[in-house]
Amino acid sequence: MKTEPTTFSIDDLETSEEQTTSWEGVRNYQARNTLRDEIQVGDRVLFYHSACKEPAVVGTATVVRSGYPDIHAFDRRHKYFDPKSDPAKPTWYMVDIQLEQKLDTPVTLKAMRGQAKLEGMVLLQKGSRLSVQPVKKKEFDTVLKMAAV
């Protein structure tokens, strides 16, 4: 899961109630489908800071609630409001995640690009901009090894 640290950082997750938050505001259909159909309770995720001086995986989290309608899409006062989204047939979904760990040593984008075992990782593909992306188990494990976890 990618986020800009100025919007929501690993530190924000750490200080959230029960170190848990909803992953809301996703407004891309491919990422929405992943949230709605694929991510399940117990799945582990890499928490990635993007659009910053040193983009990096900075921690891990666990999914504690699988896909459910993004309630903010129905709130006219919320920045994620979508007038086309209907509560009877929701367009947008979110999941809840809980902090598992902050990495003592973040794994930078540059370091991941230099790791042959991560060659096919979606995050490293040209034009990959989705905030929710699949990560294979071997990629997940490689990133954690790079962080010396």
N, C-alpha and C positions, 0 to 999 in steps of 0.2 A: 504494500500500500504506500503510495507516494503522497507526500504533503509538503507544502512550503512551510518551513519552520516559523515564518512570520504569521502564518494563518493558524496552524495547530502543530505544535512540536512534540517531540518525545517527552520533553519536560512538562508540557501541558497535560499529556496523558498521565504522567507520573503523579501530578497534583490533582487530577480529576477524582471525583468521588469513587471510591473503590478501584481507583486506577483504571476506570472503564469509561468508554465513550461510544457514541454511535458514529459510524462512518457515513455521514449524510452529505447531501449536496452533489452527489455524482449525477452529472447530466450528459452522459454519453451512453448510447444504447448498448454498446458492446460491454462496457464496464457494468452497466446496470444488469445485464443478463448474467454476468459472473456473480454479482451480489445476490441476485434473485434465485438463480438456479444451481450454482456450483458451490459456493462457500457454505460450509457446514460448521456447526458447533464443534469445537475441539481442533479445528484447523489452525495451524500456526502460520503467522505472517511475518514477513520482514517489514520493518517500519523504516521508510526511506525518506530522507529530507532532500527535496529538489529545489531548483530555482534559488540557490544560495551560493555562497562563495565556494564551498567544498561539498557538492552533492555526495551523500553517503547513506549506507544502511547504518542506522544509529541504535537499533534495538529490535526486539521481537515482541509479538503480542499473540494472544489466542482469541479466536472467535468464541464469544460466549452467548451470542444470539444470532441465529441464521437470518436470511433475508426476510424483511418485512417492509411494508409501505413506508416511504420517506414522508413522515407527517408534515415536514416543513413545506412540501410542495403544495399543501392545501391552506397554508397560513398566509393570507394577503400581506401581512406585515413583515414576513420573514424574507431574507435575501434569496432564499432558495425557492420562493413561491413560483409555481408554474400554473397559470390559469387554464391550461389545457389538461392538466392532470385531474382525474375524477376519483374521489374516494371509493366509489363503487367498482372502479376498474383502474387501479393505480398505474401510473406510468413509471414512477421512480421508486427505488428500493434502497434500503440501507441495512447494515449489520452492526452488531455491537462487538467491540474488541476490548480486551483487558491486557494491560501491560504484563509481559512475561519478564523481560529484562532490558535494561539499557546496556549497550555495549561499552566496555571500558575503552576499546579501540574501535571507532567507527571504521567501516569498510568503504573506502571512497570509490566513486565511479571510476576514477583513473585506475585504481588497483584492480577492480573487477574486470575492466577492459583488458588488463594485462594477464589475466588468469585464463589459460587455455580451457580449463574445465567449465568455464562459464560462457564459452563461445556462442552457444545457441540461446542464451538467456534473453527473454523478451525485453527486459529492461535495457539491454545493451544494443538492441536493434535500432537502426537508423529510423527516426520518425516515431519512435515509441513514446507516447505522451500520456497514456491512460493512467489514471490514479489508482486503478485496481488492475493488476496483471497476474497471470499465472506464474508460479515458480515451481520447478520440478524439485523433488526431494533431494536429488544429488546437488542441485544448484544451492538449495537452502543450506545443506550440510557444508558445502564448500565455502559459502559466505561465512558461516559460523566458525569454520576452521581458520579462515583468514583473520577473523577477529580474535582468535586464540581463546575461544569459549570452550 
